[in-house]
Amino acid sequence: MTAIKHALQRDIFTPNDERLLSIVNVCKAGKKKRNCFLCATVTTERPVQVNVVKVKKSDKGDFYKRQTAWALRDLAVVDAKDAVKESPEFDLHFDKVYKWVASSAVEKNTFISCIWKLNQRYLRKKIDFINVSSQLLEESVPSGENQSVAGGDEEAVDEYQELNAREEQDIEIMMEGCEYAISNAEAFAERLSRELQVLDGANIQSIMASEKQVNILMKLLDEALKEVDQIELKLSSYEEMLQSVKEQMDQISESNHLIHLSNTNNVKLLSEIEFLVNHMDLAKGHIKALQEGDLTSSRGIEACTNAADALLQCMNVALRPGHDMLQAVKQQQQRFSDLREQFARRLASHLNSVFVQQGHDQSSTLVQHSVELTLPNHHPFHRDLLRYAKLMEWLKNTDYAKYEGLTKNYMDYLSRLYEREIKDFFEVAKIKMTGTTREGKKFATLPRKESAVKQETESLHGSSGKLTGSTSSLNKLSVQSSGNRRSQSSSLLDMGNMSASDLDVADRTKFDKIFEQVLSELEPLCLAEQDFISKFFKLQQHQSTSGTATSEAEDTDGGTSSRSHTPGVPQPVSSEKDMIRQMMTKIFRCIEPELNNLIALGDKIDSFNSLYMLVKMSHHVWTAQNVDPASFLSTTLGNVLVTVKRNFDKCISNQMKQMDEVKISKKSKVGILPFVAEFEEFAALAESIFKSAERRGDLDKAYIKLIRAVFVSVEKVANESQKTPRDVVMMENFHHIFATLSRLKISCLEAEKKEAKQKYTDHLQSYVIYSLGQPLEKLNHFFEGVEARVAQGVREEEVSYQLAFNKQELRKVIKEYPGKEVKKGLDNLYKKVDKHLCEEENLLQVVWHSMQDEFIRQYKHFEGLIARCYPGSGITMEFTIQDILDYCSSIAQSH
């Protein structure tokens, strides 16, 4: 085994820089015995890698080859099978379990012992050993930290003392210098021993030769020590001399320190006195301005503003620690507080007087604006008050309670003023909407309930009743049917000099201009007031929208919820924007109700006015939101826009409802249905109004609802029609719808336009075919019979042999329709079609041309049947296609 181990080391492991530590001859358990060797090896280079290598003897020679290698760190379990009984079997658990049978139990134990030692040294006891004799493991356990082996196992430990690369190189050089280093190891060892003795002797001689030099060195060291002692004596004397100097310097330093401390204290005291004098001394001129300054002139206001700023700076001085304990400082602070309180009262009283005076002055100008549709200009009032803006900021920072009181007083005075102005303004707008006659003015000044009754009795002109519910009273006293509304509006309009359509356009245009004028007057008024409030009361108007959601939640139904805050403490920026909205809401609390009343009036006059209002209001809301989405104007107009949108939806719903309720006369022909004509009027009006509107989507949705309702109602009326054929009702009305949609080019109704065209074409064809079956009735029945026989299987050329369809019967039927009879039948058909069709749509020639084409098609069909079923008979119709064309042309011209 030793020779094999040496051969394996030389041939396999030395070329790979590995050292073989243990070997065992094994074969796989349960299989045919094919011996191989398991080798435990370590690498010679660091870091050390420990492997288990399977080596197999070649079948063709005596050399060995490396077959498989496993890293020892991958070994999980070593199973010796039996810890008591000697057994050559054992298992190694790598990625899978390998079962081996050793050539002897001794070799197995030796190999497992080596694996145990390698595990202890390199893997820190990572591998589990099971079914291994404890005695075997105890013999291999190192004792203590020094890894010494008990019981004569030193050789095993020495076996694992690694040589470094330098040592291995030296040994190789020595072995190469001796020829018998391998063949005669004992002689090589004796040689090495002799050389070692020679080297030891040489070392001893070298040490003995250097004794003299050592003695010289010791003598020099003794002399150096004596010199050191002398230097230490000199240093001690110097130190005693310096000690006395140090004491004198300490005394001088202490005296200088006291002098410096005194100077420092004097400088600091002077600095504190200068600080207090410079920062807490208010000029006499400022004191006089605060006590007696003129708050009416620009110069006096400027002097008071400068004095107030100086007072604020004195009061806001950051006092240093201990200043507040000085009696003079306390007295000065009390004086400043008295001045502040006195000036704050004087300023608040003066501004309250200005608010009241300006309110009276402004109300005196209302008379001149009562006739014109304009609102008074508040710019002079704002300009005068803005002179006090800096003083308001001072009051806000110094006495928030008085600032808040001024704010409430301003809102109270201005809200009453604006309420009078706005109500008068809206009364003028209502008068202009209802007419400028004396009766109209009287109606506008009547109480609300009486004015509603007055309007109901007088039936204001412009309410044409286009299926919009526009003839209903202002307070909805009654709702009349569409037929009654049409008759009433017609009788009223006949009394005037203008036509109905002209009067509608004039009234609606007038309403549109008035409504736009109302919005155009309100918008700059609100924006100017909001800008003034922001500047005068020093409120942050433009900011991030962090407080928008909160403020919107607090403003409900135009009211303002109260916000609790600490008196005398300015509000943060987020609540300042809320404060602007609250002030605007209180000052202009009447705008939204008045706008809603005006919108209700316009809707009662003519519900089509909701289209104008929707476009105008949408534009103004869009403009206001671009400026400030959370402003009072934007919020108020947005709320009113919701009302306008509801009225618009209600207008659409009323039209659809009246379509469902429409009734037709049973004695006269239907013609173009009223709601079809009214849809045309609505669409034309809407397109002119919404040409460049922002809310086009609302109109498109209304179009879809209305056109579907029109389609359904047309079919419903056509099915109920008794005087006019169903196909005629469908054909005429869908032709009218198609013509309307083609003319207006409404993009969202392209599908409905195609559907209307298809329905018109289908019912035109159906009506033509149904009507043409009557002029040549017997001929139609004859050829229908011929076609039936052919369909039953009779050959076409044999049809003439059928008794009922022979040539004599054919000639007999043809003789009944000479040219004169055909022309007479066509003339009767023309008259009948003329009775069915209405003059409004002018479809008579279109239908007659279609009938002519259909008649010619039937004629060609009959001739084809005669040629196929009666070949060579020479039978022909008694009139030609040219005759048909002449007959149709002559009939059309004669009528």
Secondary structure by P-SEA (a helix, b strand, c coil): caaaaaaaaacccccccccccbbbbbbbcccccbbbbbbbbbbccccbbbbbbbbbbbccccbbbbcbbbbcccccbbbccccccccccccccccbbbbbccccaaaaaaaaaaaaaaaacccccccccccccaaaaaaaccccccccccccaaaaaaaaccccaaaaaaaaaaaaacccccccaaaaaaaaaaaaaaaaaaaaaaaaaaaaaaaaaaaaaaaaaaaaaaaaaaaaaaaaaaaaaaaaaaaaaaaaaaaaaaaaaaaaaaaaaaaaaacccccaaaaaaaaccccccaaaaaaaaaaaaaaaaaaaccccccccccaaaaaaaaaaaaaaaaaaaaaaaaaaaaaaaaaaaaaaaccccccccccccaaaaaaaaccaaaaaaaaaaccaaaaaaaaaaaaaaaaaaaaaaaaaaaaaaaaaaacccaaaaaaaaccaaaaaaaaaaacccccccccccccccccccccccaaaaaaaaaaaaaaccccaaaaaaaaaaaaaaaaaaaaaaaaaaaaaaaaaaaaaacccccccccaaaaaaaaccccbbbbbbbcccccccaaaaaaaaaaaaaaaacaaaaaaaaaaaaaaaacccaaaaaaaaaaaaaaaaaaaccccaaaaaaaaaaaaaaaaaaaaaaaaaaaaaabbbbccccccccaaaaaaaaaaaaaaaaaccccaaaaaaaaaaaaaaaaaaaaaaaaaacccccaaaaaaaaaaaaaaaaaaaccccaaaaaaaaaaaaaaaaaaaaaaaacccaaaaaaaaaaaaaaaaaccccccccccccccaaaaaaaaaaccaaaaaaaaaaaaaaaaaaccccccaaaaaaaaaaaaaaaaaaaaaaaaaaccccccccccccaaaaaaaaaaaaaac
